[in-house]
Amino acid sequence: MMTKIVHVQSVLPYEDTIALKAKTGESSIKEAISKAIYHFLECQNSDGDKGKNT
C-alpha cells in the first residue's frame, strides 16, 4: 500500500509554537506539530466524546 503525503500549512501564534515545543519535548516546530497531530489522532477522546472516562 502506498502512503499519500500531503503538505499542510497553517498560521499559529509564535507563543503557541514555543509552548508546543516545550510540551512535546521536540527541538523544532515542525516535529512538535507533527508529534501533536499524531498524538491527537491516536488519543481515545479525539472522536469528540469529551467528558467520557475511557
Secondary structure as UniProt FT lines:
FT   HELIX           14..24
FT   HELIX           29..42
FT   TURN            44..47
FT   TURN            50..51
//
